[in-house]
């Protein structure tokens, strides 16, 4: 994922309750299949190495946007999200490669384990790298499309090949690959239990500015106490922050968190003038770190803000925030 929109969505999905709700509300239509406590974040990086026909080493690397494994009664399952702000015309191939690399990685891990244990029972198991009873963890990927236009790309692999008429008979022997496209137009917002219901509701009326404004103003308590991750996500996707700036919200001063953080940073500079630069910066970082923690701003994002606002190196900023992060 690249760009501010993608980063905001990624930060939103870092919260296990949001990640699980995305699958429960879309693929499982509101059924609570995944629970936040079942999830364990996985690295989005996949890498495989193999030898080509000439003996040369070939390495393949891919990076997923968000991946978690969910524990089950006997094993686990892998759930992945590819975020898209625009149509991707090669998405079936892209997701097929990602999933295939995950399965290939599982095979390699099992093979390495068996070779170390030397527990193969015959040549067939040795050559395949797996024992007869070995099974792989299932992998499912969602393409979360948060663009405001219509998705115009293929939804399965069969939409992509141009099969010559004389070779039509080959199609039944080809393997298709489906894209699990999740977008505002094909989900029911009421199926979601987290702020995703607001995300999808507002995405669904992206072309109706008055409708979005009305939706927010009709839910003052919900939007007054909305999490920073949701606020940041909606601001980047739909620029809805301007509709928080009504008299009712501004008097409370509880929603426009970005504005509040800017004011805290400015306050730190004023403190610096009054108490000396070093002391003023210390007071400012302390205030910023404490309010970020109360608002639920992620630690890493707080470090980024301190780095930017106070002109510090990321290492110094991290050490400073750690002093005040309870």
N, C-alpha and C positions, 0 to 999 in steps of 0.2 A: 504494500500500500504506500502511496506517496501523496504528498500535499496535505494541507491542513484539514481538509474534509476527512481524508482517509485516517489520519492520525487521531482525529476526534472520535471516529467510529471505533477504532482499535482500542482507545482508552476506555470507551464505554463498554466494550465487550470484555475487557480485562476483569470486570466484576463478574464472579461466577454466576450470580443470580440473573444477570442480563444475558450471559452466554447460554445458560440452560433454558431461559425463557424464550430465546430466539427459536430454538428447536421445538420446544413444547408448543408454542403458539402457532408455528408455521407447519412443520412436517407432521406433528402429532395433534394438530387442531385443538389445542387447549388441554389435552390429556397430560398430566404431570409425570412424564416418563423420566426426565432428567431432574435431578435435584442438585443444588449448588454444592452441597457437601460431598457429592459423589465425584466431583470433578477434580482433576489434577492437570495443571497447565503443562503443555508439552512444547518443546522447541519447534518453531515453524521451519527450521532448516532440515532438509533431507539431502543426503549425499551418498552416491554410489560410485564405486570404482570397479572396472572390469578390464579385461585384456581384449584387444581387437585381434583380427585374424593374423596380424603380423607380430603379435606379442606386445604391442605398445599398450601403455596404460591409458584408459579413458575414464575421466571423472565427470559426473553429472551432479549438479547442485540445483536445488529448487528451494524457494522460500514461501511458505504459506503465511497467510495473514494472521489467523488465530486457530489454535489447535488445542484440544483437551482430550484426555482419556477419562472415561467414566467407569468406575468400578462396578462390577456386577456380582452375582452370587458365586460364580466360579472363575470368571475371567473379566476382561474389560472390553470396551468398545471405543473406537476413535471417532471423534466429532470435529469437523473442521469447517472453517468459514473463509470464503474468498469474497472480499468486499469489492464492489464495483460502483464507482460514481458515474461511469459511462459504459455504453455497450462494448462488450469485448467479443469480436467476431470469431475468435478461436477458442472460446470458453470450453466447449466439449473436449477438445484435445488437451487443453491446459489442465482441466480437472482430472481427466483420465490419467495423465502423466503423474500428477501429484498423488493420486490414490495408488497407482501402480508402484510408485517409489516407496510408499508407506508399506505396502504388502511385501515388496522386495526387501525392505529393511527388516521386516519381521522374519522373513525366511532366513536372511543372513544371520540374525541374532540367534535363531534356533540352531542353525547349522554350526555356528561358532561354538555354541554350548555343547552340542553333541560331539563335535570333534575334540573338544577339550576333555569331555567325559569318556570318549571312546566307547559309546554305548550303541553304535550301529550293530544291527543283527545280521545284515547281509549286504551284498553289493548294491542292490537297488536303493536301500536307505542311504548308503554311503554316497552314491552318485547324486542323489537328489538333495542330500543335506537334511532331510526330514525323516522322522520316524513315521510309521503308518498311522499312529494315533495322534500325531501333531495336528493342531488346528490353529488358524490365524484369527486374530481379533478383527471383527468387522469394522469397516471404515465408511463413513458417510460424510459427504461434503455439501454444504449449502453455498450457493452463490447469492449473497445478500446484495441486491441492487438498490441503492439509495439515490439514484439519479432522479431528476424531476421529469425527464422525458421518457418516451416509450422505449422499452427494450427491443432492439431491432435485430439482435444476433440470433444464431442458431440455438435451439434448445436440446438437440441431441446430435450425435455424431453423424447419423444418417442424413442430416440436413446439409452436410458439407461436401461429400464426394460427388463428383460429376461422373456417373457411371455410363459408359457408352451403351447404346441400345443393344449392341450385339453381346454385351456382357451382363444383361439384366439378370440372368439366371444365377449370377454369383451372389446376389444380395442376401438370400436366405442363409448363406454361409458366413456372412460378415457379422461381426459383433458390434451391436449398437452401444452407445454410452449416453446416458441421460444427464442433463443439467438440472439440479434441484434449485430452480430460480425462485427466490423469495423476494417479493416486492409489494408495495402498498396495494396494488390492484388485485393481488391474488391471496391476500390474507384477511382475516377478520380481526380488527384491533381488539375486540372484546376477548379474544382468545389469550391475550397476553396479560400477565399479572404484574409486570414491572412497568417502568416508564416507556417500554417499547410500544405500549398502546398509544401513547402520545406521539411517539416518533412516526409510527405508521399512519395514524390518523392525520397528522399534519402533512406528511409526504403525499397522502392521497388527495389533499386539497392544495397542492403546491401552486396551481395556477389560479387559485382563488384567494387573493390577499385578504379580502374582507372576511372571508370564511375562517382563515387562520387566526386573524385578530379576534374574531368573535369566539372562536373555540378556546383561546387562551383566557380571554376576559370572563368567560362563563365558568371558569374553574380557578378562581383566585387562590383558594387555599392550596390546591395541588401545585400550582405553578409558583406560589410564593415560597414553598418549601422544597422545591425540586432539587435534585442532587447536582453537584457541579458537573459531573460527567454528562448528565442529560442536557443541562444547559449548554455546555460546550458543543455537544453533538448537534443539537437543534440550531444553535447559532451558526455553525459552520455549514450545515446542510441547507438551511432555509432562511437564515438571517432573521430569525424571529425575535432576536433580542430587542429590536426597536419597538416591539409591541409589549415588552415588559415596562416600557417607559411611559406608563400612564400615571395619573395622579395617585390612584389607589395603590399601585405597587411602589412608586417612588417614596411615598411617605413612610412605608414600612422599612424600606431599604434592605429587604431581605433577598431579593432575587438577582439584581444586577451585580453578581459577584465579581465579574471582571472589573467593573467600575470601582467597586470597593477595594479590590486589590491594588488598582492603580493609585487610589487615594492613600492607601497604606504606604506604598513605596514613596509617594511624595512627602508623606508625613515623616518618613525616615530621613529624607534629605533636609527637611526643616530642623529635625532633631540634630542633624549633623552640624548645621550652622550654629545652633545654640550651645551644643555640648562638645563640639570638636568632632571632626570627621569620623574617627574610628569609633567613638562612643555612639554617635548617631547611626552609623551603619549597624552596629550591634543591636541597638534598640529596634531599628527597622526590620532587621532579619528576624529577630525574636517575635515581633508582632505579626509579620508575614507568615512565619512558620506556624504559629499558634492558631491563627485564623484559618489557614489552609487545612490544618488538621481537623478543626471543628467543622469545616464545610465539606470534609471528605475528599479534598483535592489529593491525588496520589503523591506519594513522597517524591518520585522522580520528576513529576511536573513542578512541584514546589522548588526542587533544586534548580530546574531550568529557569524558573522565574527569578530566583535569587541571583543566578549567574547573569541574567540579562539586566535586571534592574540595578544591581550593585557593581557591575563590571568586574566580577570575580571569575577565576578559573572554575571549571566544573568541580574539580577536586576540593578546592577551598569552600565552595558553596555547599557541597555535600557535607563536609565536616561541620560547617556552621549550622546547617539545618538540623543535623543529628543532635546538636547540643540542646535544642528546644523541642524536638519531636518526642513526645511522651510515649 
